[in-house]
Amino acid sequence: MKLSSFKKPLSIALSAVLTLSLTSGIINFHPGTAKAESVEKTRFLQLYDQLKDPASGYFSAEGIPYHAVETLLSEAPNYGHMTTSEAYSYWMWLEVLYGHNTGDWSKLESAWDNMEKYIIPINEGDGVQEQPTMSSYNPNSPATYASELPQPDQYPSALNGKYTPGKDPLDAELKSTYGNNQTYLMHWLVDVDNWYGFGNLLNPTHTASYVNTFQRGVQESVWEAVGHPSQDNKTFGKANEGFMSLFTKENSVPSAQWRYTNATDADARAVQAMYWAKDLGYTNMVYLNKAKKMGDFLRYGMYDKYFQKIGSAANGSPQPGTGKDSSQYLLAWYTAWGGGLGTGGDWAWRIGASHAHQGYQNVVAAYALSTAAGGLIPSSATAGTDWGKSLTRQLEFYNWLQSAEGAIAGGATNSYGGSYSAYPAGKSTFYGMAYEEAPVYHDPPSNNWFGMQSWSMERMAELYYILASSGDTSSDNFKMAKRVIENWINWSKDYVFADSRPVSDAAGYYLDQQGNRILGGTNAQVATVPAPGEFWLPGNVEWSGQPNTWSSFSSFNGNSGLKAVTKDPGQDAGVLGSYVKALTFFAAGTKAEHGSYTALGGTASQLAKSLLDTAWGYNDGLGITTLEKRADYFRFFTKEVYFPAGWTGTFGQGNTIPGNATVPSDPAKGGNGVYASYTDVLPDIKNDPKWSYLEDKYNTSYNKTTKTWEGGAPEFTYHRFWSQVDMATAYAEYDRLINNGSGPMPTATPTTTPTATPTATPTTVPTATPTVAPTATPTTVPTATPTVAPTATPTTVPTATPTVAPTSTPTTVPTPTPTVAPTATPAVGNLVVQYRTTDTNATDPQFRPQLRIVNNGTTAVDLSKVKVRYYYTIDGERAQQFNVDYAALGGSNVLGSFVKLEPAVTGADHYVEISFSAGAGSLAPGANTGEIQLRVNKTDWSNYNEADDYSYDATKTSFTDWNRVPLYLNGVLVWGVQPQ
């Protein structure tokens, strides 16, 4: 029987158990649970039982934790009963704290055994080789270069070997230490119940199979990815090519192959959990040594994708590394490895990743793997030294990325544009790597989601506590950790609420008591209304500016030009758990450093307690969860999955892909093929018990013209495994660090769940923020030679999505007549246009201005009355297309038209006029429109020459006031200067 058929009665039954358990202080789910001594310990053990009870549905028949109990879910995994390396790492954390609270460490060991069996692709003692040709790897020629491309439609990417790879400096050391070089890391994504239908080729006794999704660049979202087997013998996919030809273009037929991708944050979290196990009394060296080994191989996640020297590509000419000069000493987005299958398959390859995201760093794992006190220094000769450098480098990284407010910006790359392009003039750098606001994926931007903040800063709070507890309060490492976490806590606490609800407007901006938007700055004073039993957290952060180029911590004076605007209050239970742990470790750290809580530490402790108390009211018997509006779920039905012209094959669910219901692809995105939908590729989703609800909601509520849910977005309740573990461990850590293992006995538990949706109040607040999957850098797959490059792994982290999806559909454009005469005097009014571009190639077939309009006035402005002009030379008269790749206020609300200037003026013979539909609404005083990403091309894809264009400036890679993009209000020039 499926869980959904008895879920409601189960919830009622568990609610009764909750009441009994918390009244008596005894957990009754199984006889092995001890008496709880505090509210928080009781609740940790209760949540533990809910997660481990087979009736709850968190684990598969093979004992694997699902990403979520529910199946109709698409974010990083595009199906709820996938699992991720992230889920496994959280499982370790759960069992560590269970072992600490009960003395039973056997469950931790069983969890590690399961991880080793099903998601670390090694021979775990069953004789099955899941990395069968790794011994053929040549560290002097790790892989063949293929460029990462800006749109999925531009794939496959040619394996052209344009840049010679550097040398892999770790392989010989690891072989010497362990007797082989089979990578002891998790592959990031597993199809737990073989829902895709590919099966486990190399270990058919397992139902769970290794699969992958994201492979095609920064714009590939979960809605645009093609799931495929990680062990590809060409049984599925295109005849004689498998799935490889979707991603890389080769001169010959691609070979059968295996390939795995590791998400570095997950393995680092597993090591982090084992550090705490050791610190809390766990002594079994068999499993502690496994954690050390994982950390040893995790060093591959520090290396540039093709082992190029760090910083060498600033001028567009990367240099191959000869040793550890290709190590960032940061945790990059992934590392990947693979090799051949069958006859002639005696080859293998390995790559790192060039992009480092703040949300993936783990200072606790680095501490554990580099210090005697950490206790997990790996066996390889240079591992401890490498991790020691990484610890300091990560701490510097966070200081470099901390905004003036305290929020942490995105990260850095060693391969600008994914192709080692030259850095734009003025680009901020960190050890030679270029600043990236949104590293790795852009749909939606990768560092907007507040969860990325709380995940990484929880680890920073842990390190602060560890160092303060050890008496280390004078080292630079301690000073860097303290500076970052103090500033971050001081910023974030102003936007987090228990038992009250923040006041925000329809666009998600927090408001002050006067009703003004809070647009950054310190010590925010958010207006609130009473809301007993509710908790609220930020959902997103918007960015402007860039950090100062890093030189050293001793000379660092902060980042006055890097700004963060906090937005979108919501009720994400998983983020709440990690945030509470950040507060808890920080508070405990202040006490360890000073002997008693500081004022900020006391505030953090009290806020953590209040949040935990309100969160318990959201326990529905399966876990702590809130109702989510999923505005992004219209994408189940839209045609977005790109297939090149002529590509057809078979999918594991028995269907032909892309199928017969496709539409032509958008030529403006650079491809020649068709688009299919999620359901064309994965038709079995229509058998999901929630599908009829979603389909009916789409047919009756979604307006395909305005791209809005006129009857309300679909609503779902999800029990994500990682989210529940974050909440469970938040209770356990509060008990351990604040209660010191004891506290007041609980008296009762709520038996009803407060709604996550605001009732009638004088505020507009979104419910739990919709989440969509991040995308990742492209893969490059091997030929039959031992040189290849593949996969980028996505984060397994949900991120917030715009309520209206970006569109790149070409706009039909009328030709208006200019109404305002040119002037050489800049108009300076209350409306300002800010400009930047990430397209620094002045001679390609498209130009990509990114704009933002700021209202510096005191009254709201109707955007339908606003027009903006971007001036350029067409360089060969052709028909043109206007595309909106992304707009924070909704792509369908941004319109474009082309105007030919007669006569031409200096720097321009055309302009594109950008206007806004009524759906864009008004622009409030002090607010901005958010970024508007535009793209213009000629229909024959001939080149522009932007070098002499009036409005173009390749040096402006961060939003800057730009008077060469004039703005008109009601036909009157109010900002900027027209060319003459």
Solvent accessible surface area in square Angstrom, and as a share of the most:
residue,aa,sasa,rsa
1,M,191,0.85
2,K,142,0.60
3,L,33,0.16
4,S,68,0.44
5,S,72,0.46
6,F,60,0.25
7,K,53,0.23
8,K,154,0.65
9,P,83,0.52
10,L,25,0.13
11,S,25,0.16
12,I,115,0.58
13,A,53,0.41
14,L,6,0.03
15,S,23,0.15
16,A,64,0.50
17,V,41,0.23
18,L,2,0.01
19,T,47,0.27
20,L,103,0.51
21,S,0,0.00
22,L,0,0.00
23,T,80,0.47
24,S,52,0.33
25,G,0,0.00
26,I,64,0.32
27,I,5,0.02
28,N,76,0.39
29,F,53,0.22
30,H,57,0.25
31,P,145,0.91
32,G,54,0.52
33,T,16,0.09
34,A,50,0.38
35,K,119,0.50
36,A,0,0.00
37,E,89,0.40
38,S,0,0.00
39,V,16,0.09
40,E,2,0.01
41,K,26,0.11
42,T,0,0.00
43,R,20,0.07
44,F,0,0.00
45,L,2,0.01
46,Q,0,0.00
47,L,1,0.00
48,Y,2,0.01
49,D,3,0.01
50,Q,0,0.00
51,L,2,0.01
52,K,59,0.25
53,D,32,0.17
54,P,126,0.79
55,A,39,0.30
56,S,1,0.00
57,G,19,0.18
58,Y,2,0.01
59,F,47,0.20
60,S,14,0.09
61,A,117,0.91
62,E,43,0.19
63,G,25,0.24
64,I,0,0.00
65,P,0,0.00
66,Y,18,0.07
67,H,2,0.01
68,A,1,0.00
69,V,11,0.06
70,E,33,0.15
71,T,25,0.15
72,L,3,0.01
73,L,1,0.00
74,S,0,0.00
75,E,0,0.00
76,A,0,0.00
77,P,0,0.00
78,N,4,0.02
79,Y,23,0.09
80,G,0,0.00
81,H,31,0.14
82,M,0,0.00
83,T,0,0.00
84,T,0,0.00
85,S,0,0.00
86,E,0,0.00
87,A,1,0.01
88,Y,0,0.00
89,S,0,0.00
90,Y,2,0.01
91,W,16,0.06
92,M,0,0.00
93,W,9,0.03
94,L,0,0.00
95,E,1,0.00
96,V,0,0.00
97,L,1,0.01
98,Y,5,0.02
99,G,1,0.01
100,H,70,0.31
101,N,24,0.12
102,T,41,0.24
103,G,57,0.55
104,D,45,0.23
105,W,45,0.16
106,S,62,0.40
107,K,65,0.28
108,L,1,0.00
109,E,36,0.16
110,S,67,0.43
111,A,0,0.00
112,W,0,0.00
113,D,66,0.34
114,N,21,0.11
115,M,0,0.00
116,E,24,0.11
117,K,83,0.35
118,Y,19,0.07
119,I,0,0.00
120,I,0,0.00
121,P,0,0.00
122,I,20,0.10
123,N,51,0.26
124,E,43,0.19
125,G,74,0.71
126,D,71,0.37
127,G,56,0.53
128,V,39,0.22
129,Q,78,0.35
130,E,0,0.00
131,Q,0,0.00
132,P,53,0.34
133,T,22,0.13
134,M,1,0.00
135,S,97,0.63
136,S,41,0.27
137,Y,8,0.03
138,N,61,0.31
139,P,32,0.20
140,N,93,0.48
141,S,33,0.21
142,P,0,0.00
143,A,1,0.01
144,T,27,0.16
145,Y,4,0.01
146,A,0,0.00
147,S,22,0.14
148,E,12,0.05
149,L,42,0.21
150,P,55,0.35
151,Q,6,0.03
152,P,2,0.01
153,D,7,0.04
154,Q,46,0.21
155,Y,4,0.01
156,P,27,0.17
157,S,4,0.02
158,A,44,0.34
159,L,24,0.12
160,N,90,0.46
161,G,37,0.35
162,K,134,0.57
163,Y,35,0.13
164,T,94,0.54
165,P,22,0.14
166,G,1,0.01
167,K,100,0.42
168,D,10,0.05
169,P,39,0.24
170,L,1,0.00
171,D,1,0.00
172,A,73,0.57
173,E,34,0.15
174,L,0,0.00
175,K,76,0.32
176,S,97,0.63
177,T,47,0.27
178,Y,55,0.21
179,G,67,0.65
180,N,69,0.35
181,N,3,0.02
182,Q,39,0.18
183,T,0,0.00
184,Y,5,0.02
185,L,0,0.00
186,M,0,0.00
187,H,0,0.00
188,W,0,0.00
189,L,1,0.00
190,V,1,0.01
191,D,0,0.00
192,V,2,0.01
193,D,64,0.33
194,N,48,0.24
195,W,40,0.14
196,Y,0,0.00
197,G,23,0.22
198,F,22,0.09
199,G,27,0.26
200,N,9,0.05
201,L,70,0.35
202,L,34,0.17
203,N,1,0.00
204,P,105,0.66
205,T,117,0.68
206,H,15,0.07
207,T,69,0.40
208,A,2,0.01
209,S,1,0.01
210,Y,8,0.03
211,V,0,0.00
212,N,2,0.01
213,T,0,0.00
214,F,0,0.00
215,Q,0,0.00
216,R,0,0.00
217,G,1,0.01
218,V,36,0.21
219,Q,31,0.14
220,E,0,0.00
221,S,0,0.00
222,V,2,0.01
223,W,4,0.01
224,E,14,0.06
225,A,8,0.06
226,V,0,0.00
227,G,1,0.01
228,H,0,0.00
229,P,8,0.05
230,S,0,0.00
231,Q,10,0.05
232,D,2,0.01
233,N,63,0.32
234,K,48,0.20
235,T,90,0.52
236,F,49,0.21
237,G,6,0.05
238,K,58,0.25
239,A,86,0.66
240,N,92,0.47
241,E,39,0.17
242,G,0,0.00
243,F,0,0.00
244,M,0,0.00
245,S,19,0.12
246,L,0,0.00
247,F,0,0.00
248,T,4,0.02
249,K,117,0.49
250,E,30,0.13
251,N,165,0.84
252,S,77,0.50
253,V,76,0.44
254,P,10,0.06
255,S,25,0.16
256,A,19,0.15
257,Q,0,0.00
258,W,0,0.00
259,R,3,0.01
260,Y,0,0.00
261,T,0,0.00
262,N,0,0.00
263,A,1,0.01
264,T,0,0.00
265,D,3,0.01
266,A,0,0.00
267,D,0,0.00
268,A,0,0.00
269,R,2,0.01
270,A,0,0.00
271,V,0,0.00
272,Q,0,0.00
273,A,0,0.00
274,M,0,0.00
275,Y,11,0.04
276,W,4,0.02
277,A,0,0.00
278,K,76,0.32
279,D,79,0.41
280,L,36,0.18
281,G,49,0.47
282,Y,8,0.03
283,T,110,0.64
284,N,52,0.27
285,M,90,0.40
286,V,91,0.52
287,Y,26,0.10
288,L,2,0.01
289,N,71,0.36
290,K,44,0.19
291,A,0,0.00
292,K,36,0.15
293,K,51,0.21
294,M,0,0.00
295,G,0,0.00
296,D,0,0.00
297,F,0,0.00
298,L,0,0.00
299,R,0,0.00
300,Y,1,0.00
301,G,0,0.00
302,M,1,0.01
303,Y,3,0.01
304,D,0,0.00
305,K,5,0.02
306,Y,5,0.02
307,F,0,0.00
308,Q,1,0.00
309,K,70,0.30
310,I,35,0.18
311,G,21,0.20
312,S,26,0.17
313,A,0,0.00
314,A,44,0.34
315,N,110,0.56
316,G,23,0.22
317,S,54,0.35
318,P,10,0.06
319,Q,89,0.39
320,P,53,0.33
321,G,2,0.02
322,T,102,0.59
323,G,18,0.17
324,K,59,0.25
325,D,59,0.31
326,S,0,0.00
327,S,6,0.04
328,Q,1,0.00
329,Y,17,0.07
330,L,0,0.00
331,L,0,0.00
332,A,0,0.00
333,W,0,0.00
334,Y,0,0.00
335,T,0,0.00
336,A,0,0.00
337,W,0,0.00
338,G,0,0.00
339,G,0,0.00
340,G,1,0.01
341,L,23,0.12
342,G,68,0.65
343,T,149,0.86
344,G,50,0.48
345,G,7,0.07
346,D,107,0.56
347,W,3,0.01
348,A,0,0.00
349,W,0,0.00
350,R,1,0.00
351,I,0,0.00
352,G,0,0.00
353,A,0,0.00
354,S,1,0.01
355,H,9,0.04
356,A,0,0.00
357,H,0,0.00
358,Q,0,0.00
359,G,0,0.00
360,Y,1,0.00
361,Q,1,0.00
362,N,1,0.00
363,V,1,0.01
364,V,0,0.00
365,A,0,0.00
366,A,0,0.00
367,Y,14,0.05
368,A,0,0.00
369,L,0,0.00
370,S,19,0.12
371,T,39,0.22
372,A,96,0.74
373,A,79,0.61
374,G,1,0.01
375,G,16,0.16
376,L,0,0.00
377,I,71,0.36
378,P,6,0.04
379,S,83,0.53
380,S,5,0.03
381,A,95,0.74
382,T,48,0.28
383,A,0,0.00
384,G,14,0.13
385,T,85,0.49
386,D,5,0.03
387,W,0,0.00
388,G,27,0.26
389,K,103,0.43
390,S,0,0.00
391,L,8,0.04
392,T,51,0.30
393,R,40,0.15
394,Q,0,0.00
395,L,0,0.00
396,E,15,0.07
397,F,0,0.00
398,Y,2,0.01
399,N,0,0.00
400,W,0,0.00
401,L,0,0.00
402,Q,2,0.01
403,S,6,0.04
404,A,43,0.34
405,E,12,0.05
406,G,1,0.01
407,A,0,0.00
408,I,0,0.00
409,A,0,0.00
410,G,0,0.00
411,G,0,0.00
412,A,0,0.00
413,T,0,0.00
414,N,0,0.00
415,S,4,0.02
416,Y,15,0.06
417,G,55,0.53
418,G,7,0.07
419,S,31,0.20
420,Y,3,0.01
421,S,43,0.28
422,A,46,0.36
423,Y,30,0.11
424,P,9,0.06
425,A,62,0.48
426,G,66,0.63
427,K,26,0.11
428,S,2,0.01
429,T,29,0.17
430,F,1,0.00
431,Y,92,0.35
432,G,28,0.26
433,M,2,0.01
434,A,0,0.00
435,Y,7,0.03
436,E,38,0.17
437,E,30,0.13
438,A,14,0.11
439,P,0,0.00
440,V,4,0.03
441,Y,0,0.00
442,H,63,0.28
443,D,11,0.06
444,P,4,0.02
445,P,8,0.05
446,S,0,0.00
447,N,1,0.00
448,N,27,0.14
449,W,5,0.02
450,F,1,0.00
451,G,0,0.00
452,M,0,0.00
453,Q,0,0.00
454,S,0,0.00
455,W,6,0.02
456,S,1,0.01
457,M,0,0.00
458,E,4,0.02
459,R,6,0.02
460,M,0,0.00
461,A,0,0.00
462,E,0,0.00
463,L,0,0.00
464,Y,1,0.00
465,Y,43,0.16
466,I,12,0.06
467,L,10,0.05
468,A,5,0.04
469,S,63,0.41
470,S,74,0.48
471,G,58,0.56
472,D,45,0.23
473,T,57,0.33
474,S,87,0.56
475,S,41,0.26
476,D,83,0.43
477,N,34,0.17
478,F,4,0.02
479,K,98,0.41
480,M,3,0.01
481,A,0,0.00
482,K,45,0.19
483,R,68,0.25
484,V,0,0.00
485,I,0,0.00
486,E,58,0.26
487,N,58,0.30
488,W,0,0.00
489,I,0,0.00
490,N,72,0.37
491,W,10,0.04
492,S,0,0.00
493,K,49,0.21
494,D,22,0.11
495,Y,3,0.01
496,V,6,0.03
497,F,29,0.12
498,A,21,0.17
499,D,65,0.34
500,S,23,0.15
501,R,7,0.02
502,P,0,0.00
503,V,21,0.12
504,S,2,0.02
505,D,29,0.15
506,A,98,0.76
507,A,49,0.38
508,G,3,0.03
509,Y,7,0.03
510,Y,0,0.00
511,L,24,0.12
512,D,32,0.17
513,Q,134,0.59
514,Q,140,0.62
515,G,46,0.44
516,N,83,0.43
517,R,37,0.14
518,I,17,0.09
519,L,60,0.30
520,G,19,0.18
521,G,38,0.36
522,T,98,0.57
523,N,105,0.54
524,A,12,0.10
525,Q,114,0.51
526,V,18,0.10
527,A,9,0.07
528,T,54,0.32
529,V,21,0.12
530,P,117,0.73
531,A,6,0.04
532,P,117,0.73
533,G,24,0.23
534,E,13,0.06
535,F,0,0.00
536,W,0,0.00
537,L,2,0.01
538,P,5,0.03
539,G,6,0.05
540,N,15,0.08
541,V,0,0.00
542,E,32,0.15
543,W,9,0.03
544,S,26,0.17
545,G,18,0.18
546,Q,46,0.20
547,P,3,0.02
548,N,81,0.42
549,T,83,0.48
550,W,18,0.06
551,S,88,0.57
552,S,39,0.25
553,F,43,0.18
554,S,107,0.69
555,S,60,0.39
556,F,33,0.14
557,N,147,0.75
558,G,13,0.13
559,N,6,0.03
560,S,90,0.58
561,G,43,0.42
562,L,0,0.00
563,K,89,0.38
564,A,1,0.00
565,V,20,0.12
566,T,1,0.01
567,K,21,0.09
568,D,27,0.14
569,P,0,0.00
570,G,3,0.03
571,Q,0,0.00
572,D,31,0.16
573,A,8,0.06
574,G,0,0.00
575,V,3,0.02
576,L,0,0.00
577,G,0,0.00
578,S,3,0.02
579,Y,0,0.00
580,V,0,0.00
581,K,0,0.00
582,A,0,0.00
583,L,0,0.00
584,T,0,0.00
585,F,0,0.00
586,F,1,0.00
587,A,0,0.00
588,A,7,0.06
589,G,0,0.00
590,T,1,0.01
591,K,87,0.37
592,A,43,0.33
593,E,40,0.18
594,H,100,0.45
595,G,60,0.58
596,S,67,0.43
597,Y,74,0.28
598,T,43,0.25
599,A,95,0.74
600,L,40,0.20
601,G,0,0.00
602,G,14,0.13
603,T,59,0.35
604,A,1,0.01
605,S,9,0.06
606,Q,128,0.57
607,L,27,0.13
608,A,0,0.00
609,K,60,0.25
610,S,43,0.27
611,L,0,0.00
612,L,0,0.00
613,D,60,0.31
614,T,9,0.05
615,A,0,0.00
616,W,2,0.01
617,G,8,0.08
618,Y,1,0.00
619,N,11,0.06
620,D,34,0.17
621,G,0,0.00
622,L,1,0.00
623,G,1,0.01
624,I,0,0.00
625,T,11,0.06
626,T,10,0.06
627,L,62,0.31
628,E,11,0.05
629,K,69,0.29
630,R,0,0.00
631,A,9,0.07
632,D,2,0.01
633,Y,0,0.00
634,F,9,0.04
635,R,13,0.05
636,F,0,0.00
637,F,40,0.17
638,T,39,0.22
639,K,62,0.26
640,E,39,0.17
641,V,3,0.02
642,Y,5,0.02
643,F,0,0.00
644,P,22,0.14
645,A,62,0.48
646,G,72,0.69
647,W,12,0.04
648,T,73,0.42
649,G,8,0.07
650,T,66,0.38
651,F,2,0.01
652,G,17,0.16
653,Q,31,0.14
654,G,72,0.69
655,N,26,0.13
656,T,78,0.45
657,I,0,0.00
658,P,11,0.07
659,G,30,0.28
660,N,164,0.84
661,A,58,0.45
662,T,39,0.23
663,V,59,0.34
664,P,114,0.72
665,S,12,0.08
666,D,13,0.07
667,P,61,0.38
668,A,0,0.00
669,K,33,0.14
670,G,35,0.34
671,G,15,0.15
672,N,118,0.60
673,G,10,0.10
674,V,41,0.24
675,Y,23,0.09
676,A,0,0.00
677,S,3,0.02
678,Y,8,0.03
679,T,17,0.10
680,D,32,0.16
681,V,3,0.02
682,L,5,0.02
683,P,41,0.26
684,D,49,0.25
685,I,1,0.01
686,K,111,0.47
687,N,120,0.62
688,D,17,0.09
689,P,76,0.48
690,K,104,0.44
691,W,11,0.04
692,S,80,0.52
693,Y,84,0.32
694,L,0,0.00
695,E,67,0.30
696,D,85,0.44
697,K,45,0.19
698,Y,17,0.07
699,N,99,0.51
700,T,103,0.60
701,S,8,0.05
702,Y,18,0.07
703,N,42,0.22
704,K,123,0.52
705,T,115,0.67
706,T,62,0.36
707,K,54,0.23
708,T,50,0.29
709,W,28,0.10
710,E,122,0.55
711,G,50,0.49
712,G,32,0.31
713,A,13,0.10
714,P,0,0.00
715,E,57,0.26
716,F,9,0.04
717,T,44,0.25
718,Y,5,0.02
719,H,0,0.00
720,R,17,0.06
721,F,0,0.00
722,W,2,0.01
723,S,8,0.05
724,Q,1,0.01
725,V,0,0.00
726,D,1,0.00
727,M,0,0.00
728,A,0,0.00
729,T,0,0.00
730,A,0,0.00
731,Y,0,0.00
732,A,3,0.02
733,E,1,0.00
734,Y,12,0.05
735,D,6,0.03
736,R,36,0.13
737,L,18,0.09
738,I,29,0.15
739,N,27,0.14
740,N,110,0.56
741,G,27,0.26
742,S,66,0.43
743,G,29,0.28
744,P,97,0.61
745,M,90,0.40
746,P,8,0.05
747,T,115,0.67
748,A,60,0.46
749,T,9,0.05
750,P,58,0.36
751,T,82,0.48
752,T,109,0.63
753,T,65,0.38
754,P,40,0.25
755,T,70,0.41
756,A,4,0.03
757,T,44,0.26
758,P,27,0.17
759,T,86,0.50
760,A,109,0.85
761,T,45,0.26
762,P,114,0.72
763,T,16,0.10
764,T,77,0.45
765,V,13,0.07
766,P,49,0.31
767,T,7,0.04
768,A,4,0.03
769,T,19,0.11
770,P,17,0.11
771,T,4,0.02
772,V,1,0.00
773,A,0,0.00
774,P,0,0.00
775,T,0,0.00
776,A,0,0.00
777,T,0,0.00
778,P,0,0.00
779,T,0,0.00
780,T,0,0.00
781,V,0,0.00
782,P,0,0.00
783,T,29,0.17
784,A,58,0.45
785,T,71,0.42
786,P,55,0.35
787,T,32,0.19
788,V,0,0.00
789,A,0,0.00
790,P,0,0.00
791,T,0,0.00
792,A,0,0.00
793,T,0,0.00
794,P,0,0.00
795,T,0,0.00
796,T,2,0.01
797,V,0,0.00
798,P,2,0.01
799,T,1,0.01
800,A,6,0.05
801,T,16,0.09
802,P,21,0.13
803,T,94,0.54
804,V,16,0.09
805,A,8,0.07
806,P,32,0.20
807,T,23,0.13
808,S,14,0.09
809,T,95,0.55
810,P,45,0.28
811,T,43,0.25
812,T,130,0.75
813,V,40,0.23
814,P,99,0.62
815,T,102,0.59
816,P,43,0.27
817,T,109,0.63
818,P,56,0.35
819,T,109,0.63
820,V,35,0.20
821,A,77,0.59
822,P,85,0.53
823,T,42,0.25
824,A,70,0.54
825,T,95,0.56
826,P,59,0.37
827,A,22,0.17
828,V,121,0.70
829,G,32,0.31
830,N,94,0.48
831,L,7,0.03
832,V,10,0.05
833,V,0,0.00
834,Q,32,0.14
835,Y,1,0.00
836,R,23,0.08
837,T,1,0.01
838,T,70,0.41
839,D,13,0.07
840,T,44,0.26
841,N,81,0.42
842,A,24,0.19
843,T,75,0.44
844,D,25,0.13
845,P,40,0.25
846,Q,15,0.06
847,F,1,0.00
848,R,41,0.15
849,P,2,0.01
850,Q,15,0.07
851,L,4,0.02
852,R,21,0.08
853,I,2,0.01
854,V,24,0.14
855,N,1,0.00
856,N,95,0.49
857,G,11,0.11
858,T,126,0.73
859,T,96,0.56
860,A,59,0.46
861,V,19,0.11
862,D,64,0.33
863,L,3,0.02
864,S,44,0.28
865,K,104,0.44
866,V,0,0.00
867,K,89,0.38
868,V,2,0.01
869,R,10,0.04
870,Y,2,0.01
871,Y,5,0.02
872,Y,0,0.00
873,T,19,0.11
874,I,7,0.03
875,D,62,0.32
876,G,35,0.34
877,E,99,0.44
878,R,121,0.44
879,A,67,0.52
880,Q,23,0.10
881,Q,29,0.13
882,F,0,0.00
883,N,0,0.00
884,V,5,0.03
885,D,16,0.08
886,Y,21,0.08
887,A,0,0.00
888,A,39,0.30
889,L,34,0.17
890,G,1,0.01
891,G,2,0.02
892,S,32,0.21
893,N,20,0.10
894,V,5,0.03
895,L,76,0.38
896,G,5,0.05
897,S,12,0.08
898,F,17,0.07
899,V,2,0.01
900,K,97,0.41
901,L,29,0.14
902,E,136,0.61
903,P,117,0.74
904,A,61,0.47
905,V,38,0.22
906,T,113,0.66
907,G,16,0.16
908,A,1,0.01
909,D,35,0.18
910,H,8,0.03
911,Y,1,0.00
912,V,1,0.00
913,E,10,0.04
914,I,1,0.01
915,S,23,0.15
916,F,8,0.03
917,S,33,0.21
918,A,89,0.69
919,G,58,0.56
920,A,14,0.11
921,G,34,0.33
922,S,68,0.44
923,L,6,0.03
924,A,25,0.20
925,P,49,0.31
926,G,32,0.31
927,A,0,0.00
928,N,22,0.11
929,T,12,0.07
930,G,4,0.04
931,E,25,0.11
932,I,2,0.01
933,Q,25,0.11
934,L,3,0.02
935,R,0,0.00
936,V,1,0.01
937,N,0,0.00
938,K,0,0.00
939,T,68,0.40
940,D,73,0.38
941,W,65,0.23
942,S,39,0.25
943,N,84,0.43
944,Y,3,0.01
945,N,65,0.33
946,E,2,0.01
947,A,79,0.61
948,D,85,0.44
949,D,8,0.04
950,Y,22,0.08
951,S,0,0.00
952,Y,26,0.10
953,D,29,0.15
954,A,31,0.24
955,T,72,0.42
956,K,37,0.16
957,T,13,0.08
958,S,22,0.14
959,F,19,0.08
960,T,58,0.34
961,D,75,0.39
962,W,37,0.13
963,N,56,0.29
964,R,98,0.36
965,V,0,0.00
966,P,0,0.00
967,L,0,0.00
968,Y,4,0.02
969,L,49,0.24
970,N,108,0.56
971,G,38,0.37
972,V,95,0.55
973,L,23,0.11
974,V,35,0.20
975,W,21,0.07
976,G,0,0.00
977,V,20,0.12
978,Q,7,0.03
979,P,6,0.04
980,Q,111,0.50
